[in-house]
Amino acid sequence: MTARTRRARLRRTIALSTVGVLVLGVAALGSLALALGWFERPARQVGHALASATPAAPVVAVRGTDLVDRRTGDTLALLGANWPGFEYACIQGRGHNDGGDVDAAVAAMTEWGMTAVRIPLNQDCWFDDRPAIAFGTGAEYRASVREWVGHLTQAGLVVVLDLHWSAPAGVPADGLRPMPDVRSIEFWSSVASEYRKHRGVIFDLVNEPHSRFDTDAGEWVFELDWSCWADGGCAVPVENDRVQNHSGETYTAVGMIALVDAVRSAGATQPLVLSGIDYANDLRGWAAAAPDDDQLIAGVHLYPDQRCADRACWERELEPLADRVPVLVAEFGQSDGGDVFLREAYSWAEGHAAGALAWAWWDITDETSPDARFALVDGPDFAPRAPSGTALRELLAD
């Protein structure tokens, strides 16, 4: 190496070192200026990870024991109602939905002060391969759900999509069954793929896991435990829960772990509601059995005729879990002509749960229907119906 070459390399080394010192100095000066408040720190921008197909609705996430809107960091309370119809109207051959004027419904919901709506769905109706009795086509059903979700999220409401009615292959999904089946994995993979960018939408994986009693035989024909709840594999009666006796025919249950895997494998990162056993009223084994996922919500249903139906039980069984994960009262209601229980359940949820969704946003004109007493609304304008509807509207307004 010549002396001239050595001198040239030395000059380049000195120049690069000088630039490095200047860069470090500017960075340090910038940090000092921010610390001293010489100029404002630029606001943090919402990144691509928060991009949402439902921009008017919150970006829902679990943070500790709370639900939060990731856009702002504010805590969310999911307060509102269930919108029945999609789970039964289609399989009964009557239509996709059964709720009336959606624009009027959204206007009423927002006027009441709701922040969330749960939509029960039907597994058979979601698919193109469906029973002949089902109304329309699977594509039309999915489009109808998508349209309703759009109406709600555009109004700023969070939507909870719930697998309400399901059935194994060859059996119509004509009612509530104790556990999901293998086709439920396909259902959630499809739903999650469609709504993975809808960050104002979360998923309730199974409505009401439960055991089954045969009234004719006077014995339990299926007793659901937490092992089957999590892992599946148990033999479940094929009949829906309105059938009081059983044929002995069974299907193999699929557990929560498989359903969570189906959603996550589809690329959906939203929070997932996993409801407990005994018609979603028992959460005592939830913490030990739940899959390993940091975006889980424990779902509970509260009705006066259930085992855990008073504040003492909620304090004893639900509050310890609510100190570990968000607990959502995904259904609550009262059908005995009063509103004391409804008010008590809502009051407890306000203090300890991530929200409470009343059953149900129905306008039922047939007073002999067993569902009429659960109805929250009356008429095409969805006026609050006494006693449940008037009580809920009052509670939401407080």
URHUKA-V302928 format. One record per residue. N is the residue number from 1. SS is DSSP state (H for helix, E for strand, - for the rest). PHI is phi as a letter, one per 20 degrees, with the letter a starting at -180 (none if undefined). Layout:
# URHUKA-V302928
n: [N:N]
ss: [SS:SS]
phi: [PHI:PHI]
This chain:
# URHUKA-V302928
n: [1:2:3:4:5:6:7:8:9:10:11:12:13:14:15:16:17:18:19:20:21:22:23:24:25:26:27:28:29:30:31:32:33:34:35:36:37:38:39:40:41:42:43:44:45:46:47:48:49:50:51:52:53:54:55:56:57:58:59:60:61:62:63:64:65:66:67:68:69:70:71:72:73:74:75:76:77:78:79:80:81:82:83:84:85:86:87:88:89:90:91:92:93:94:95:96:97:98:99:100:101:102:103:104:105:106:107:108:109:110:111:112:113:114:115:116:117:118:119:120:121:122:123:124:125:126:127:128:129:130:131:132:133:134:135:136:137:138:139:140:141:142:143:144:145:146:147:148:149:150:151:152:153:154:155:156:157:158:159:160:161:162:163:164:165:166:167:168:169:170:171:172:173:174:175:176:177:178:179:180:181:182:183:184:185:186:187:188:189:190:191:192:193:194:195:196:197:198:199:200:201:202:203:204:205:206:207:208:209:210:211:212:213:214:215:216:217:218:219:220:221:222:223:224:225:226:227:228:229:230:231:232:233:234:235:236:237:238:239:240:241:242:243:244:245:246:247:248:249:250:251:252:253:254:255:256:257:258:259:260:261:262:263:264:265:266:267:268:269:270:271:272:273:274:275:276:277:278:279:280:281:282:283:284:285:286:287:288:289:290:291:292:293:294:295:296:297:298:299:300:301:302:303:304:305:306:307:308:309:310:311:312:313:314:315:316:317:318:319:320:321:322:323:324:325:326:327:328:329:330:331:332:333:334:335:336:337:338:339:340:341:342:343:344:345:346:347:348:349:350:351:352:353:354:355:356:357:358:359:360:361:362:363:364:365:366:367:368:369:370:371:372:373:374:375:376:377:378:379:380:381:382:383:384:385:386:387:388:389:390:391:392:393:394:395:396:397:398]
ss: [-:-:H:H:H:H:H:H:H:H:H:H:H:H:H:H:H:H:H:H:H:H:H:H:H:H:H:H:H:H:H:H:H:H:H:H:-:-:-:-:-:-:-:-:-:-:-:H:H:H:-:-:-:-:-:-:-:-:-:E:E:E:E:-:-:E:E:E:E:-:-:-:-:-:E:E:-:E:E:E:E:E:-:-:-:-:-:-:-:-:-:-:-:-:-:-:-:-:-:-:-:H:H:H:H:H:H:H:H:H:H:H:-:-:-:E:E:E:E:E:E:E:H:H:H:H:-:-:-:-:-:-:-:-:-:-:-:H:H:H:H:H:H:H:H:H:H:H:H:H:H:H:H:H:-:-:-:E:E:E:E:E:E:E:E:-:-:-:-:-:-:-:-:-:-:-:-:-:-:-:-:H:H:H:H:H:H:H:H:H:H:H:H:H:H:-:-:-:-:-:E:E:E:E:-:-:-:-:-:-:-:E:E:E:-:-:-:-:E:E:E:E:-:-:-:H:H:H:H:H:H:-:-:-:E:E:E:-:-:-:-:-:-:-:-:-:-:-:-:E:E:E:-:-:-:H:H:H:H:H:H:H:H:H:H:-:-:-:-:-:-:E:E:E:E:-:H:H:H:H:-:E:-:-:-:H:H:H:H:-:-:-:-:-:-:E:E:E:E:E:E:E:E:-:-:-:-:-:-:-:H:H:H:H:H:H:H:H:H:H:H:H:-:-:-:-:E:E:E:E:E:E:E:-:-:-:-:-:-:H:H:H:H:H:H:H:H:H:H:H:H:H:-:-:E:E:E:E:-:-:-:-:-:-:-:-:-:-:-:-:-:H:H:H:-:-:E:E:-:-:-:-:E:E:-:-:-:H:H:H:H:H:H:H:H:H:H:-]
phi: [none:f:f:f:f:f:f:f:f:f:f:f:f:f:f:f:f:f:f:g:f:f:f:f:f:f:f:f:f:f:f:f:f:f:f:e:m:f:b:f:f:f:f:f:e:f:e:f:f:d:g:c:f:c:f:e:d:g:e:e:b:e:c:m:e:d:e:c:e:f:f:c:n:f:f:d:d:e:d:r:b:e:d:f:q:f:e:c:f:f:f:e:m:d:q:e:c:b:d:n:f:f:f:f:f:f:f:f:g:f:f:f:o:f:d:b:c:d:d:f:c:d:f:f:f:f:e:f:e:b:f:f:f:f:f:m:c:f:f:f:f:f:f:f:f:g:f:f:g:f:g:f:f:f:e:n:e:f:d:d:e:c:f:e:d:b:a:f:g:n:c:f:e:d:r:e:d:f:b:f:c:f:f:f:f:f:g:f:f:f:f:f:f:f:d:f:e:e:f:e:d:c:c:d:f:b:f:b:g:a:e:c:d:e:f:f:e:m:b:f:d:b:d:f:d:f:f:f:g:e:d:m:n:e:e:d:g:f:f:f:f:e:e:e:c:c:e:n:f:c:c:e:f:d:e:f:g:f:f:f:f:f:f:f:f:e:n:e:d:f:f:c:e:d:e:f:e:l:l:m:d:d:d:f:d:f:f:f:e:f:f:e:b:e:c:d:c:e:e:c:d:c:c:f:e:e:f:e:c:b:f:f:f:f:f:f:d:e:f:f:f:f:e:d:b:f:d:d:f:f:b:b:r:b:c:e:n:c:c:f:f:g:f:f:f:f:f:f:f:g:e:c:d:e:q:b:c:f:d:b:f:d:d:d:e:e:f:e:f:f:e:g:f:e:f:e:c:c:m:f:e:l:f:f:e:f:e:f:f:f:f:f:f:f:f:f:f:f]
